[in-house]
Amino acid sequence: MKYNICMLLFLLSISYIGINSSYSNSMQIPNLGDTSSRFMSISQENKIGDIIHAQILGSFNLNSDPIVNNYIRLLGNKLLNNNFSDPIKYRFLVANDSTINAFATPGGIIVINSGIFLKTKSEAELAGILAHEIAHIKARHLSRMYEESSQVNITSALTILASIIASMYDSSNLGKTFIAGKNISATNQIKFIRENEKEADRMAIEILIKANINPNGMSSFFETLSNEENDSNSLEFLRTHPVTKNRIIEAQNLASQYEGTNFINDSYEYQLVSERIKIEKLDTKQFVNNYKQDSTNKINKNYIIDNYKYCLALIEQGKNEKAIEVIKNIIEEINLTKDSYNIKKYLYLTLSEAYFNNNNEKSIEILENLNKIYSTDGTTLIYLANAYLKNNDYKKVLDILIPYVVENKDHNLIKKISEAAYKLKNNSLGHEYQGDYHKILGKFNSAIKFYRLAVKYNMKGKTIAERINSKIKEIERLQETKEIL
């Protein structure tokens, strides 16, 4: 991961956990009319979030596995109680980094390292981390920091934001420009943030309860970390999220109020996604050679997860026929369980992966059937687009993806559209979507270059040219004013 935006995350991150203090009896969640809105409105915060999101997409080594990303979005939305009317636009990302860390930023950006999956043991533990980060954002702690700290005012905030914007036009300045915010006392920031941790903890427990997820997951994960303080992969998390015995006890006491409730503690989805992340660190050749299937109790979670891991290792080793056999057996067994609906999509997507290299037509058949069921699912679409590209069905890529990205600005799918357009010799369309791709990543100068190429190669008339030129003007206006607030 490129940590050249670490100063941004230090100044703007609101996900520090850990102080020794008792919990207050009530949560003070600011409403939309609270005084902190004088310093940063919800609209302003969302605009900041868009900029930070672009910087993260363009600078971080993010996990590109569609199944992993689909899962973290679904879990995040579940914790939000699927409240799509929330004024904050939440986005959940997974970074390819084996260290244990997570952070949240203004505007609803939440990033967790893949190392979190390696350390957590259940969905409840992972959800506990996400819930705490969501709580910080919902409580608008950053905006309240500006309001309540005499060291921080709106001028300081604007200085930081101007630095972020400036870095978007010249990535070589990224990191250096954030020094402009040095007049903000780091000590005061951390003190203020930690004073809000008890509020975030209580909110996190309530978020978990409303999502029907075991609230003990949060304290369970912290207990694991506190028992492994010498684990080098955990040092960064422990540095920014100090874990104490009192901290764990307080979280356990909060959760104990709900004992006896039939909460969800784990899921097949979490376990399957964890295996997809763990496979990158696995010696798959040795694992495949040594693996022995236990067929004594097939309708068993361990049997299903172990064999899924075996299937992934077989695909990694190019042993696709055996992988197909294994994943089909898993699907057959999972059909006999009550959880089959929840994970069938992931299993069939994995089956399509196994078919992809030696029977792409079968892969397409599976994916087209999935697309009929999950017609608005970007995860299925990216698999299907890859299969169409391999099959030279470039027109089909455009047909399935362009309507989707009109509403869902998924940069991965936008890149696929550009790739297919170039293959069809439609250079104008290819350049335009390359421009869209770079714009989403915050690379505005590159975006303008592609848009101008799109205009140059446009053969479809004035309307198309006007559309592309409007995109150029939109970026130029932002570059001229550097104004987001």
N, C-alpha and C positions, 0 to 999 in steps of 0.2 A: 504494500500500500504506500502511496506517496503521502508523506506527512507534511508536505509543504503548505498545507492549510491548517497546521496544528494551532497556530496563534488564533485563527478564526474560531476554532472549536474551543479554545481555552477562554476566549472572551465572550463567546456566545453560548457555549454549552450550558445547559441547566440541569445536568444529570449527575450532580455530586450527591453521594449518599453517605450519611453517617454522622450523627452526633449523639452524645450521651445526654438525653433529656427525656422527661416524661411527656406523654402525649396529652394534648389538650382534649377537651371533651367534645369539641365541635370543629367541623371544617369550615374554613372561611374561603369559599370559592368565589372569586370575583365575578360579578355579572358583567354584561356588556357595557353597562354604564358606570363601571367602577372608575376610581380616579386614575388608575394606571393607564386608562385609555387616553388620557390627556397626552401621554408620552408616546404611546404606540397603539394605534387602533388595530382591530382585527384585520382590516384590509391591509394596513401597512405590514403587519406581521406576516400575512400570507405572501406579500410581495418579497419580503426578506427571505421567506422560505423558498420561493421560486429561484432566487439567486443562489442561495446556499445549495439547493438541490442540483442546480446546473453545475456548480463547482465540484460537488461530490461526484456526480456522474462523469465529469471530465477529468478528475484527478485521482479518484480512488480506484483501487483494484477490487471491483465489485463482483460478487458471484453472478455468473451469467446463466446458471441452470434455471430454466423456466419453472421446473417443479419446485425448487427451493424458493424462488421468488413468489410463486403463486401461494405457497403455504404460508409464508410470513405475512403476506398481505391479508390472507383470509383470517389468520389468527389475530392480526392487528385489528381488523374490522370487527371480529367477534368481541374483542375487548372494548371496542368503541360502541358495543351493542348495536352494530350495523346502523349507527346513526349517521346516515349520509347527508343529513341536513346540518350537521355540525359546521359552524362557520370556519373552523380551522381545517385546512386541507392536509390530512395526514398522509405521509408516505413512509413506507417501511422498506429498508434496504439491508442486505447482508454483504459485509466486506470479507474478502478472502484474506483472512488473517487468523493464525492459530492462537494468538494471544486472547486472553479473556477480557473483553471490553465491550462497552455499549455507550452510546451518547444520544442525546436529543438536542435539537436546536429550535429556535423560533420558527414558526411557520409549519410546525408539525413534522419535521424530518427526524426520523428515528433510525439509527444505524446500529446493528449488532455485528460483532465479529463472528466469523464461522467457529472460532474457538469456543464460543458460548454453547454451541451444539455439542462440542466435544466434551464439555464439562457438565452440562445439565443432564439429568437422568430421566426427566419426564416433561411432558407438555406443561404441566403446572409450574415447574421451575422456570422454564423459558417464559411462560406467560407472566410470571411474577416480575421478571426483569422488564418486559415490555410495558406492563401495567404501571410500573414506577416511572418510566420515561413518559408515558402518556399523561400521568398525573402532573408532572412538572409543566407540561405544555398546557393542560387544561386550567391549571392554577395561574397561568400567565406569570410565572415567577420572574422571567426576564424583564417584562414591562414593569413589574412591581419593583424590581431592583433599581431601575432608572428613577422611579418615583421616590423610593424611600431612602436611598443612599445619597447623602449630601455630596459625595465624591463623584456622582454620576448624574449627568443631566442630558437633555436632549441634544445639546451641541456635541457632547462626547459620543452619543449614540450615532449621530449623523456622520461624525468623523470616521467611526468604524465602518459604517455602511459605505461611505465614499471610497474607503480603502478596498472593500470587497469589490465594488463596481469597477474601480480602476484596474484591479488585478484581472478582471475578465477580458480586458483588451490587450493585456500584456502579461502572459503567464510567467515571464521571468521576474516580474515584480511580486508574484504571489508569495506571501509570507513576509517580505520586506515591508510592504505597505501597511501591514497590520500594526507596525510599530507606532503608527500615528495615534493609536489608542492607548499609548503608554501612560498617559496622565490619569488613567483609571487605576485605582489601587487594586492590585490583585488580592491583597489581604482582605480588603473590604468586600470584594466580590464574593470570595469564598465564605466569609463570615455570614454575609447576607443569605447566600444560597443555602448554607447548612442550617440556618435558622428556619428555613422552610421545609426541611426534610421530614419533620414529623407530620406536616400537612400532606406532603406527597405520599408518605407511607400509608397514612390512613386512607387517603383517596385510592391508592393502589389496591388495598384490601377490598374496598367497596367495588372497585372496577372488576376485580376477580369474582366477587360474589355475584354481581349482576350477570356476568358471563357464565355462571355456574361452573367455575373452575376452582379447584382446591386452593384456598388462600394460604395454606401452609407451604405452598411451593416456593414462595419468596424466601421465607426463613430457612427452608430446607437447603436452598442453593447457597445462601450466605453461610450456613453452618458448614457446608462442604468446603467452601473457600477458607473459612477461618481455621479449619483443620489442616489446611494445606498451604500455609502462609509462605512456605519455602518454594512453592511451585513458581518457577520463573515466568510461566505463561500467565499466571494470575497477578503478577506484580502491578501491572498497569491498572487493572481493575481495582485492586486494593488501594492503590495510591489515590485514585479519584473517587472510590466508593469504600471508605474505611468501614470495616466490619468489626464490631465489638460484641462481647457477650450480652451486654445490655440491649444492644441493637436487635440481636436475634430474639431475646426474651420478649421484648416489646412487640415484635412482629408476631411471635407465637401467641401472646396474650390477646392481641387483636383478632387473630384467626380463631382462637379457642371459643369466642362468643358464638361461632356458627357450627360447633361440633354437632354431629348427628345428621347433618345435611348430606345428601347423596351427591357430592360434587364430582365432577370429572377430574381425574388425576392425570390420565395419559391418553394417547390416541395412537392408532396405527399410522396416521399421517405424520405425526411427529417422529415416530421411530423410523419410518421409511426415508423421510427427508434427512434425518441424522445419518443414516447409512450412506446416503448420496454424498454427504459432505465428508464423512470418514473415509470413503473409498479413495479419496485423493491422497491420503497418507498411508494407505495400505499397500503392502507388497502383494499385489494381486496374483502374481505367478505362484508364489509360495502358498498363498491362501487356497487357490484352486487345487493345487497338487495335494494339499493336506486335508481338504474339506471332506467330511463324511456326513452324509445326510442321515438324519434320524427320522425314520418314518413311523415310529411307534405311536406318536400322538400328533397327527397332522393338524387337527383343529385346535391349534395352540398358538398363542402370539409369538412365542420364541421360535417355533418352527417356521412360521411365516416370515418373520424378520430375518432370521438366519439364512433362509433360502433366498430371500430378496437380496441380501448382501452377496450371496454366492452368485446370483444372477448378474449383478452389477460387475462383479469381478470377472465373470466369464465374458461379458461384453467387452470389458477393458482388455482382455487377453485375445479378443477376436474369435472366441469360441461361441459364435452366435447361435448355431443349431442347438447346442446344449443349453444355452441361455433361454432360447425359445421354449424348450421342453420344461425347464424349471419354472419360468414365469407362468406358463399355461397351467402347471400343476398348482401354483399358488392361487391363481384366479379361480380354479375349480374348487379349492379348499375354502377360499374366502367367501365364495357364494353360499356356503353353509353357515356363515356367521351373521350375526345381526349388524355388524359394522361394514358389510360388503359395499353398500352404496357410497360410503364416505371415501373409500380408497380405490374404487374400481378405476376411476379416471387415471390415477397415478400408475396403476398396474398396467393398464392398456397403453399408456404413453411409453412405459418402459418396454413393453412388448414391441411397440413400433420401433424403438431404438434397436432392439435385437434384430428385427427384420431389415433395418435401414440399409445395411451394407451388402447383404446378399440377396434380398428380395424386396426391393424398394416398392414394387407394385403392391405387395401385401401390406407394407407399411402405410402406403397411401390409403388403401382400403380401410384399415383400422382407424386412421386419423380422420378420414371423411365421415365415417360413422360417428366418431366422437364429436366431430364438428356439428353434426345434425342435432346431437343431444345438448352440447354446450356451445351454442352458436355465438355467444358473446364472450367466449373465454379466450383471452389472449395467449394462454399457455398452449392450448391445442393448436392455435393458429400459427405459432412460431414453429412448432414441430411440422405442421402441414406445409408451411412455406418452404422449410428446408427440404422436405421430401419432393415437393414440386420443382424446386431449383435443381435438385439432383437429376430429376426426370426430364429436365429441359422444358417444363411446363410453365414458362415465364408469364404468360398471359393469365394463367390461373392464380399466380401469386398476386398480381395486381388486382384481380377480381375479388379475392377474399380479403386482402389487407387494406386497400384504399378506403372502403366504406368504414372499416373498423377504426382506422387511425384518425378519421375526421373527428370522432368523439373521444378517442383514447390516444393521447400523444405518447405512445410507447416508442422510445427511441430505437429499440431493437427491431421492431417491426418496420419502422420507417427506413432503417438501413436495408432491410430485405427488399422493400419496394424499390429503392434506388438500385440495388444489385440486379433485380429482375428487369428494370427499365433499361439499364445499360446493355443487358443481354439481348434485349429486343431492338437495340440500336436507337432507342428513344432517348437520346442524350439530354434533351431539354428536361424531360421528366426526371431522368436520373440525377442531373445536376440540382434540380429543384429540391428533390427529397434529400440529397446530400446536404444541401443548405439547411433544410429543416432539421436534419440530424445534428449538425454542428451548432445550430442555434440552441437546441435543447441542452447541449453540453456546455453552453455558455461561451462557445468559441465564435464570437460574433464576426471577427474579421474574416475567418475562414468561411463562415456562412454567407457573407456578402459576396465573396469571390465565386462561390458556387451559384448563387442566385444570378449574378451577372453573366456567368457562362450559360445558365438556363435561358436567359433572355436572348443571348447571342444565337443559340441553337434552336430557338423556338420557331416552329413551322406551322403553328396552329392558330395564328391570328392575334388580334389586338387584346382580346379578353384574357388570354393566358399571360400575355406580356404584362398587362395591368395588374394581374394577381401577383406575379412575381415581383414587380417593381414596388408594390405596396408592402411586401415583406422586407425589401431593402430599406424603404423609407422608415418602417417601424423600428428597425435596428438603428438606423442613422439618427433618428430622433432621440433614442435612448443614449447613444454615444455622445450626442451634442450636449444633452442636459445632465446626463448621469443622474437622472432623477427617478427615484422609485417611491418616494414618500408623498 
